[in-house]
């Protein structure tokens, strides 16, 4: 009889377990988030589904039992640390899912925000006290339906954008910020009807199923991007690896003391230190680059929120000292608290 035992494959790593030299396993994003966590920088907690797991998902289209068990275990640990559960009716834990491997390909990064909202939990979130909380809850829900519909169910993003534009036109507002809670409730229903019509499926109301579908979609995003790239460029490059990061949501769309931005550190031409970039108050995700609303120069953050601007400068200096290179940093401010969502060296091109 052989004395060998079947070792359990680790498909999932908490950010506290990762290391910068494990990008091959965690993806560039997962390794970076782990490094920033270990440096004590303000990173929303979460975990990474490895490139090895994503290869299995791409090959089979299904969660192996061990992967499902490990995701559930890391989610339980995150819920315990946050004191909230995914999908609970009052003040639910909400998650973001992003593909996490370095890639020069267009449209290679898939993102789904606000996972955990459904027809019940959005009501609980709306009851929370604070500025514009009700509007914020429905704005978050419409983002989830839109992102999950396009990223997971394959519905053309333009269909959601066209429906949103029609509502804006009816109310004669220039952008989404001019829509009130009633408008957003209506948009959610329009989007859910669109999901049913185009996919033949109801929008998933079970948060654990939302998470499973988002991870599966993010794990295959690079394959879809590579396929589009190959068809137009007749490339023969091999199948790319991907990883998936799952994080607690932080919200830049909570009002005037919240927002999202991007920072460029240093001047690559001169080597001089400093920061430049863009900031968009009361915005979520990568809205700062979407063109839907005009951001302000990053220097204005020093007037809008001096404490967050000072903390951001401290973080950029730490990262430049660590990597010895200029970088690009994505951040969110939630109720006056700074969170870093990503950091990359400019030479990486990601």
C-alpha positions in Angstrom: 0.0 0.0 0.0 1.3 3.4 -0.9 1.9 5.9 1.9 1.0 8.8 -0.3 -2.0 11.0 0.6 -4.0 13.3 -1.5 -3.1 16.9 -0.5 -5.9 19.5 -0.6 -5.3 22.1 -3.2 -5.6 25.6 -2.0 -7.8 27.4 -4.5 -8.5 30.5 -2.3 -6.2 32.8 -0.4 -7.1 35.7 2.0 -5.3 39.0 1.3 -3.4 38.5 4.5 -1.9 35.2 3.1 -0.7 36.4 -0.2 2.8 37.7 -1.3 4.0 40.0 -4.1 6.1 37.2 -5.7 3.0 35.0 -6.2 1.4 36.8 -9.1 1.5 33.6 -11.1 -0.9 32.1 -8.6 -2.9 35.1 -7.4 -2.8 37.3 -10.5 -1.1 40.7 -10.5 -4.1 42.3 -8.8 -4.4 39.7 -6.0 -0.7 39.8 -5.3 -0.7 43.6 -5.2 -3.7 43.7 -2.8 -2.0 41.2 -0.6 1.2 43.2 -0.5 -0.7 46.4 0.3 -2.5 44.6 3.1 0.7 43.4 4.5 2.1 46.9 4.4 -0.8 48.1 6.5 -2.4 50.3 3.8 -6.1 50.8 3.8 -7.3 47.9 1.6 -10.9 46.6 1.9 -10.6 43.0 3.1 -11.2 40.1 0.8 -9.7 37.0 -0.8 -8.4 35.8 -4.2 -9.5 32.8 -6.2 -6.3 31.5 -7.8 -5.3 31.2 -11.4 -5.3 27.4 -10.9 -8.9 27.5 -9.8 -9.8 29.7 -12.8 -8.2 27.2 -15.2 -10.5 24.6 -13.7 -13.5 26.9 -14.1 -12.7 27.7 -17.7 -12.2 24.0 -18.6 -15.4 22.7 -16.9 -17.7 25.7 -16.5 -18.6 24.4 -13.0 -17.4 24.9 -9.5 -15.4 21.9 -8.2 -16.7 20.9 -4.7 -13.4 21.8 -3.0 -13.4 25.3 -4.6 -17.0 25.9 -3.5 -16.2 24.8 0.0 -13.1 27.1 0.2 -15.0 30.1 -1.1 -17.7 29.5 1.5 -15.1 29.2 4.2 -13.4 32.5 3.3 -16.7 34.2 3.0 -17.7 33.0 6.4 -14.5 34.4 7.9 -15.1 37.7 6.2 -18.6 37.9 7.5 -17.5 37.1 11.0 -14.8 39.9 10.8 -17.4 42.4 9.4 -20.2 41.4 11.7 -22.6 41.2 8.7 -23.7 38.4 6.4 -24.0 38.4 2.7 -27.7 38.9 1.9 -28.9 39.6 5.4 -32.0 41.8 5.2 -30.7 44.7 7.4 -27.4 46.3 6.5 -26.1 43.4 4.4 -22.5 42.7 3.6 -21.9 43.6 -0.1 -19.1 42.3 -2.3 -17.2 43.3 -5.4 -15.8 40.7 -7.8 -13.0 41.5 -10.3 -10.8 39.6 -12.7 -7.3 40.0 -11.5 -4.6 39.1 -14.0 -2.3 41.5 -15.8 -3.3 42.0 -19.5 -2.8 44.4 -22.3 -6.0 43.2 -23.9 -9.0 45.5 -24.3 -12.1 44.6 -22.2 -10.2 42.0 -20.3 -11.2 43.0 -16.8 -14.7 42.1 -15.7 -16.2 43.7 -12.6 -19.4 43.2 -10.7 -20.2 45.5 -7.8 -22.7 45.4 -5.0 -23.2 41.6 -4.9 -25.6 40.6 -2.1 -28.4 43.0 -3.0 -31.9 41.6 -3.8 -35.5 42.7 -3.5 -35.4 42.4 0.3 -31.9 43.4 1.2 -32.1 46.7 -0.8 -35.0 47.7 1.5 -32.9 46.9 4.6 -30.0 48.9 3.2 -32.3 51.8 2.4 -33.5 52.0 6.0 -30.0 52.6 7.3 -29.5 56.1 8.7 -27.4 58.7 6.8 -27.3 61.1 3.9 -29.3 59.9 0.9 -29.2 56.3 2.1 -32.4 55.3 0.4 -31.3 56.7 -3.0 -27.9 55.2 -2.5 -29.4 51.7 -1.9 -31.4 51.8 -5.1 -28.5 53.3 -7.1 -26.3 50.4 -5.9 -29.0 47.8 -6.8 -29.4 49.1 -10.3 -25.6 48.9 -10.7 -25.6 45.3 -9.7 -28.4 44.3 -12.1 -26.7 46.2 -14.9 -23.2 44.7 -14.2 -24.4 41.2 -13.6 -26.7 41.3 -16.6 -23.9 42.4 -19.0 -20.9 40.6 -17.4 -22.5 37.3 -16.3 -25.5 36.9 -18.6 -24.0 38.4 -21.7 -26.5 41.1 -22.4 -25.2 43.9 -24.5 -24.2 46.8 -22.2 -25.7 49.3 -24.7 -29.2 48.0 -23.9 -28.8 49.0 -20.3 -27.3 52.3 -21.2 -30.0 53.1 -23.7 -32.7 52.3 -21.1 -31.0 54.6 -18.6 -30.6 57.3 -21.2 -34.3 57.2 -21.9 -35.2 57.8 -18.3 -32.7 60.6 -18.0 -34.2 62.2 -21.2 -37.7 61.9 -19.8 -36.7 63.8 -16.6 -34.4 66.2 -18.5 -31.3 65.5 -16.4 -27.8 65.5 -17.7 -26.5 62.5 -15.8 -27.5 59.8 -13.3 -26.9 62.1 -10.3 -30.1 64.0 -11.3 -32.3 60.9 -10.8 -34.1 60.5 -7.5 -35.0 57.4 -5.6 -38.3 56.8 -7.4 -36.5 57.0 -10.7 -33.9 54.5 -9.6 -36.6 52.1 -8.4 -38.2 52.3 -11.8 -34.8 51.7 -13.5 -34.2 48.6 -11.4 -37.5 47.1 -12.6 -36.7 48.1 -16.2 -33.3 46.4 -15.9 -34.8 43.2 -14.3 -37.3 43.0 -17.2 -34.5 43.4 -19.6 -32.6 40.6 -18.0 -35.6 38.3 -18.2 -36.4 39.2 -21.8 -32.8 38.9 -23.1 -31.5 35.9 -21.1 -34.7 34.0 -20.4 -33.8 34.0 -16.7 -35.0 36.0 -13.7 -32.4 38.2 -12.1 -30.8 35.9 -9.4 -32.1 36.8 -5.9 -29.9 34.4 -3.9 -26.7 36.3 -3.0 -24.5 33.2 -2.9 -25.6 32.4 -6.5 -24.8 36.0 -7.5 -21.3 35.5 -6.1 -20.8 32.1 -7.8 -21.9 33.4 -11.2 -19.7 36.5 -10.9 -16.6 34.5 -10.0 -17.3 32.1 -12.9 -17.7 35.0 -15.4 -14.6 36.8 -14.1 -12.5 33.7 -14.4 -13.3 33.4 -18.1 -13.1 37.1 -18.9 -9.6 36.9 -20.3 -10.6 34.0 -22.6 -13.4 36.1 -24.0 -11.2 39.1 -24.5 -8.4 36.9 -26.0 -11.0 35.4 -28.4 -12.1 38.9 -29.5 -8.5 40.0 -29.9 -7.5 36.9 -31.8 -10.3 37.3 -34.3 -9.3 40.8 -35.1 -5.5 40.3 -35.0 -5.1 36.7 -36.0 -2.9 36.1 -33.0 -1.7 32.7 -31.9 -0.8 33.6 -28.3 -1.6 30.9 -25.8 -4.5 30.8 -23.3 -3.9 33.5 -20.7 -4.1 32.9 -16.9 -6.5 34.8 -14.7 -7.4 35.1 -11.0 -10.4 36.6 -9.3 -10.5 39.0 -6.3 -13.5 39.2 -4.0 -13.6 42.2 -1.7 -15.9 43.9 0.8 -17.6 46.8 -1.0 -16.6 50.4 -0.1 -18.9 53.1 -1.4 -17.9 56.3 -3.1 -21.6 57.1 -3.9 -22.7 58.0 -0.4 -22.8 61.7 -0.8 -20.5 64.8 -0.8 -18.0 63.3 1.6 -17.5 60.2 -0.6 -16.1 59.7 -4.1 -13.7 57.8 -6.4 -10.4 58.7 -8.0 -7.2 57.7 -9.8 -3.7 58.9 -8.9 -0.6 59.0 -11.0 2.5 59.2 -8.9 5.7 60.9 -9.9 6.9 62.1 -13.3 8.4 59.2 -15.4 10.3 61.7 -17.6 12.1 63.5 -14.7 11.8 61.1 -11.8 10.4 63.8 -9.7 8.0 62.7 -6.9 4.5 64.1 -6.6 0.9 63.1 -7.4 -1.5 64.0 -10.1 -4.9 62.5 -11.1 -8.6 62.9 -11.1 -11.3 62.8 -8.5 -15.1 62.6 -8.8 -17.2 63.2 -5.7 -20.2 61.0 -5.0 -19.1 58.4 -7.6 -18.6 54.7 -7.6 -16.1 52.3 -9.3 -14.4 53.7 -12.4 -17.0 56.4 -13.1 -14.1 58.9 -12.8 -12.9 57.7 -16.2 -16.3 57.0 -17.8 -16.9 60.5 -19.1 -20.5 60.5 -17.8 -19.6 63.3 -15.4 -16.6 65.6 -15.3 -14.1 64.9 -12.6 -12.0 67.5 -10.9 -8.2 67.6 -10.8 -6.8 65.6 -7.8 -5.3 68.7 -6.2 -8.9 69.9 -5.5 -9.3 67.0 -3.1 -6.9 68.9 -0.8 -9.7 71.4 -0.4 -12.7 69.0 -0.6 -11.3 66.6 2.0 -7.8 67.6 3.4 -7.5 64.6 5.7 -8.1 62.1 2.9 -5.7 63.9 0.6 -3.0 63.9 3.2 -3.5 60.2 3.8 -3.4 59.5 0.1 -0.1 61.3 -0.2 1.3 59.1 2.7 0.1 55.9 0.9 1.6 56.9 -2.4 4.9 57.6 -0.8 4.9 54.2 0.9 4.2 52.5 -2.4 6.9 54.4 -4.2 9.4 53.5 -1.5 8.3 49.9 -1.7 8.5 49.5 -5.5 11.0 52.1 -6.4 8.8 53.1 -9.3 6.0 55.4 -10.3 2.6 54.0 -10.1 -1.1 54.3 -10.8 -3.5 54.0 -7.8 -7.3 53.6 -7.8 -9.0 54.7 -4.6 -12.4 55.3 -3.0 -13.4 57.6 -0.2 -16.3 56.4 1.9 -17.8 58.9 4.4 -14.4 60.6 4.6 -12.4 57.4 4.9 -9.8 56.5 2.3 -9.6 53.0 0.7 -7.1 51.8 -1.9 -8.6 49.5 -4.5 -5.6 48.8 -6.8 -2.0 49.9 -7.4 0.2 49.1 -10.3 3.6 50.3 -11.6 3.3 52.3 -14.8 5.8 50.0 -16.5 3.3 47.2 -16.1 0.8 48.8 -18.4 -2.2 47.2 -16.7 
